Amino acid sequence: MKTLEFELPYTDVTLILDSLRHYINYIDGLDESTIDEDTLADLLNDNENLKALEKDISARFTKKFGSY
């Protein structure tokens, strides 16, 4: 898999983590009966990918700066 490496300031990484966590919480809190099935399937798929991304970034951040 091709990857990108970013040199980001501490504050930018915390902003990314906050954004990911907010969107994950938003998707987790959705009323599934108010969304069509295709959109819901897309959101649930995105949510799994976002959780994996948040976990990876959080682990790297914790290793370097401590937990956030």
N, C-alpha and C positions, 0 to 999 in steps of 0.2 A: 504494500500500500504506500502510495506517495504521501508525504507529510510536509507540513510547514513548521518552521520553528519561529517563535515570536519572542522577542525580548520586550516584555511589558513591565511597566512599573507596578509595584505592589498594589497601588490604589486602583489601577485599571483591572487587575485580576479580581480584586474584591467586587468591583462593579459587575464584571462578567458573572461571577458566582452568584451575586444577588439577583441578577437578571434571570439566570437559569433557574434558580430556586423559585423565584416568583412565578415564572411561566409553568414550571412543574406543578406548583401548588394550584395554579389556575386550572390546569387540565385535570388534576386530581379532583378538584371541587366542582367540575361541570355536572349539570343535571343532564344525564344521558338521554332522557326522554324528550329533551327539547332540541336535539341535534339529529340531523339525518345520518343514516348509517355509514355512508361513505366518508363524511366529514369526521364522524366519531372514530372510525377505523384509522383515518389519517392521523388524527390527534393522538390516539393511543399509541400508534407506532412512533410518532414523533416523541411522545413522552418517554418511551423506553430508551430511545437514542439520547434524549436530553439527560435522563438520569445517569446513563453510562458516561456521558461527557462530563457532567457535574462531578461525578465520583472521581474520574481521572484527574480533572483539574484540581479538585479539592485535595486529593492525595498528594499531588505534586506541590501544591501550595503549603500544605501542612509539613511536608518534608523539609521545605526551605525556610518557612517563616513561623510555623506553628499553626494550630487549628484556627479556622475561621468559620 
